[in-house]
Amino acid sequence: MPLLERTSLPSAGTTVDLAVSGGPDSVGLTLLAAERGLDAHLHHVRHHLRPDDHLDAELVRELGRDLGFPVTVYDVAVDHARGLEAGARAARRAALPPGALTAHTMDDLAETMLLNVVWGAGLEGLSPHVRTDTAPLLDIRRAELRAYVEASGRPFILDPTNDDRTRRRNAVRHEVMSLLGQVGERDVVPLLARSARLIADELAWLDEATAADRELRLTEADCRELAQWPVARLRRWLRRELVVEESDGTHPPSAADVERAVSVVRGEATACELAGGRRLSRTQQRLRLS
């Protein structure tokens, strides 16, 4: 089956924003968008983490000129206090327009899922990208996408930092996946991707089952009623009500924050401190976030 038919790209003529780094995956996404007949705008984020990363921006500009797509380049500063990978990801998310399509492949899905396991993620973290419409290449393998770009003759840039195994994602990509394949005596990427999709389906059902909970606001809830809920339902509701607004978007609270909030709801504590300088308290069975 042609690669294009295995994407979830929108129909021809649709206007889309593409996140394009200049690597083979994002160049492949751009070529597929052109093949589909999309009206694309390319967005490139320059992190200034390599002395030659201006070449990435030049390549993306040339790609846009050749395909007739406008290009916007963002110069960002990475907050190293958050860690190099996390800081770069936050800067990228803050710069890119909402809804920009990314070139995440099936391999990225599997790698992110494993990374999130290591970080103690819940169900949402075990189905990364699947529940969004911004990752149209999740049914395509990284090697297939690179072969598609090479066959086109389009140039791309290989970021040498992708071989630095001191970075967690690279360690998962180059070492953990290989080891899991040896243990399982098979290619584990499709298996992990299948699990992620199954979890995404379960989450969709959970969202439907708890739709009424989303109408209940934090300050309107009676803690006596909330305390009777199954703890999984209560955690899920608190995760929605205690989202954290940061420069790169909205994020759910940490597991530790949720557990502290559960203690307040159940009367085991009268108040707790949460990320972002916030405080959750309970007075006369009502919650207050300040």
C-alpha positions in Angstrom: 0.0 0.0 0.0 1.4 3.4 -0.9 2.7 5.4 2.1 0.2 8.2 1.6 -2.7 5.9 2.0 -1.5 4.8 5.4 -1.5 8.4 6.8 -4.3 10.2 8.4 -3.6 13.4 6.6 -6.7 15.5 5.9 -8.2 15.8 2.4 -6.7 17.7 -0.5 -7.0 21.5 -0.2 -7.0 21.6 3.6 -4.8 24.3 5.2 -2.4 22.8 7.7 0.6 23.8 9.8 3.6 21.4 9.8 6.4 21.2 12.3 9.5 20.7 10.2 12.9 20.2 11.8 14.7 19.3 8.5 15.3 15.7 9.5 14.1 12.8 7.4 10.8 12.3 9.3 9.6 15.9 9.0 10.8 16.2 5.4 8.8 13.1 4.7 5.8 14.6 6.3 6.2 17.7 4.1 6.5 15.6 0.9 3.4 13.6 1.9 1.5 16.8 2.5 2.5 18.0 -1.0 1.5 14.7 -2.5 -1.9 14.9 -0.8 -2.4 18.3 -2.2 -2.6 20.2 1.2 -2.1 23.9 1.6 0.8 23.7 4.1 2.7 26.3 6.1 6.1 25.0 7.4 7.2 26.0 10.9 10.8 25.5 12.0 12.0 26.0 15.5 15.7 26.9 15.9 16.9 25.9 19.4 20.5 27.2 19.0 21.8 24.0 20.6 24.3 23.3 17.8 26.6 25.8 16.1 25.5 24.7 12.7 21.7 24.5 13.3 21.3 27.5 10.9 21.7 24.9 8.2 18.5 23.2 9.3 16.6 26.4 8.9 18.1 27.0 5.5 17.1 23.5 4.4 13.5 24.0 5.5 13.3 27.3 3.7 14.6 25.7 0.5 12.1 22.9 0.9 9.3 25.4 1.3 10.4 27.4 -1.7 10.6 24.3 -3.9 7.1 23.0 -2.9 5.5 26.4 -2.8 4.9 26.4 1.0 5.5 29.4 3.2 8.0 29.0 6.0 8.3 30.6 9.4 11.4 30.1 11.5 11.3 30.7 15.3 14.4 31.5 17.3 14.0 30.2 20.8 16.0 30.1 24.0 16.0 26.7 25.8 15.5 26.7 29.6 18.3 24.3 30.6 17.1 24.3 34.2 14.3 22.0 33.1 16.7 19.6 31.5 17.9 19.8 27.9 15.3 17.5 26.4 12.4 18.9 28.5 13.5 22.5 27.9 13.8 22.1 24.2 10.4 20.4 24.0 8.8 23.2 26.1 10.3 25.9 23.9 9.2 24.1 20.8 5.6 23.7 22.0 5.4 27.4 23.0 6.6 28.5 19.5 4.6 26.2 17.3 1.0 27.2 16.4 -1.7 25.1 18.1 -2.6 22.0 16.0 0.6 21.9 14.0 1.1 18.4 12.5 4.1 16.5 13.6 6.1 13.7 12.0 5.8 11.3 14.9 6.0 7.7 13.5 5.0 4.4 15.0 8.6 4.1 16.4 8.2 7.5 18.1 4.9 6.3 19.6 6.5 3.2 21.0 9.6 5.1 22.4 7.4 7.7 24.0 5.2 5.1 25.6 8.3 3.4 27.2 9.7 6.7 28.4 6.4 7.6 30.0 6.4 4.2 31.7 9.7 5.0 33.2 8.4 8.4 34.4 5.4 6.8 36.1 2.7 8.0 33.7 -1.0 7.0 33.8 -3.2 5.8 31.0 -2.8 9.0 29.0 0.9 8.7 29.0 0.6 5.1 27.8 -1.2 6.2 24.6 0.9 9.2 23.6 -0.2 11.0 20.3 -2.9 8.5 19.6 -5.8 10.6 20.9 -4.8 13.7 18.9 -5.3 14.5 15.2 -1.8 16.2 15.0 0.2 13.0 14.4 -0.9 11.6 11.0 2.0 9.2 10.5 1.6 6.8 13.5 1.0 3.8 11.1 4.3 4.4 9.4 7.7 3.1 10.5 10.7 5.5 10.7 12.7 3.4 8.2 9.9 3.5 5.7 9.6 7.2 5.9 13.3 7.7 5.4 13.3 5.4 2.4 10.5 7.5 0.9 12.5 10.7 1.3 15.7 9.1 -0.1 13.7 7.9 -3.1 12.5 11.4 -3.7 16.0 12.8 -3.8 15.2 15.5 -1.3 18.1 16.4 1.1 17.6 16.2 4.8 19.7 16.7 7.9 20.7 14.1 10.4 21.0 15.6 13.8 24.2 14.2 15.4 22.7 14.6 18.9 20.3 11.8 18.0 23.2 9.4 18.5 24.0 10.7 22.0 22.9 7.8 24.2 23.2 9.9 27.4 19.8 11.4 26.3 17.0 9.2 27.5 15.1 9.0 24.3 18.2 8.0 22.4 19.0 5.4 25.0 15.5 3.9 24.5 15.8 4.1 20.7 19.2 2.5 20.4 19.4 0.2 23.4 16.1 -0.5 25.1 14.2 -1.3 21.9 16.9 -3.6 20.7 17.0 -5.4 24.1 13.3 -5.8 24.1 13.4 -7.2 20.6 16.0 -9.8 21.7 14.0 -10.8 24.8 10.7 -11.1 22.8 12.3 -12.5 19.7 10.3 -10.2 17.6 9.9 -6.5 16.5 8.2 -5.0 19.6 7.4 -1.6 18.0 4.1 -2.7 16.4 3.1 -4.5 19.6 3.7 -1.4 21.8 1.8 0.7 19.2 -1.1 -1.7 19.3 -1.2 -1.5 23.1 -1.1 2.3 23.0 -4.1 2.2 20.6 -6.0 -0.2 22.8 -5.4 2.0 25.8 -6.6 5.0 23.8 -9.8 3.2 23.0 -10.3 2.4 26.8 -9.7 6.1 27.6 -12.3 7.1 25.0 -14.8 4.9 26.8 -13.8 6.3 30.2 -14.3 9.8 28.9 -17.8 8.9 27.7 -18.6 7.1 31.0 -17.5 10.1 33.1 -18.9 12.9 30.8 -21.2 14.2 33.5 -18.2 14.6 35.9 -16.7 17.2 33.5 -19.7 19.5 34.2 -18.9 19.5 37.9 -16.6 22.4 38.8 -14.1 22.3 41.6 -15.7 25.0 43.7 -19.2 23.5 43.3 -18.5 20.0 44.5 -19.5 18.6 47.9 -16.5 16.8 49.4 -18.9 14.3 51.1 -20.1 13.2 47.7 -16.7 13.1 46.2 -15.3 11.0 49.0 -17.8 8.3 48.1 -16.5 8.0 44.5 -14.1 5.2 43.5 -10.6 6.6 43.8 -9.9 6.2 40.1 -12.9 8.4 39.2 -11.9 11.0 41.8 -8.3 11.1 40.5 -9.5 11.5 37.0 -11.8 14.4 37.9 -9.1 16.1 39.9 -6.6 15.8 37.0 -9.0 17.7 34.9 -9.8 20.4 37.5 -6.2 21.0 38.6 -4.5 21.4 35.2 -1.4 23.6 35.2 -1.1 26.5 32.8 2.5 27.0 31.6 4.2 28.9 28.9 4.1 25.9 26.6 0.5 24.9 27.2 -1.8 23.2 29.7 -0.5 20.2 31.6 -2.2 17.8 34.0 -1.0 17.9 37.7 1.6 15.4 38.9 0.6 12.2 40.5 1.9 13.5 43.8 -0.3 16.6 43.5 -3.4 14.5 42.7 -2.8 12.3 45.8 -2.4 15.4 48.0 -5.7 16.7 46.6 -7.4 13.3 47.3 -6.3 13.6 50.9 -8.0 17.1 51.1 -11.2 15.8 49.5 -11.4 12.9 51.9 -10.7 15.1 55.0 -7.3 13.5 55.8 -5.9 17.0 55.3 -7.5 20.5 55.4 -5.2 21.9 52.7 -2.2 21.1 50.5 0.3 22.9 48.3 0.3 22.2 44.6 2.6 23.0 41.7 2.5 26.5 40.3 2.3 28.1 43.8 -1.3 27.0 44.2 -3.0 25.9 47.4 -6.0 23.6 47.6 -8.1 23.9 50.8 -11.4 22.6 52.1 -13.9 24.6 54.2 -17.3 23.4 55.1 -17.0 20.5 52.6 -16.2 22.9 49.7 -12.9 23.1 47.9 -11.0 26.3 47.2 -8.1 26.7 44.8 -5.9 29.8 45.5 
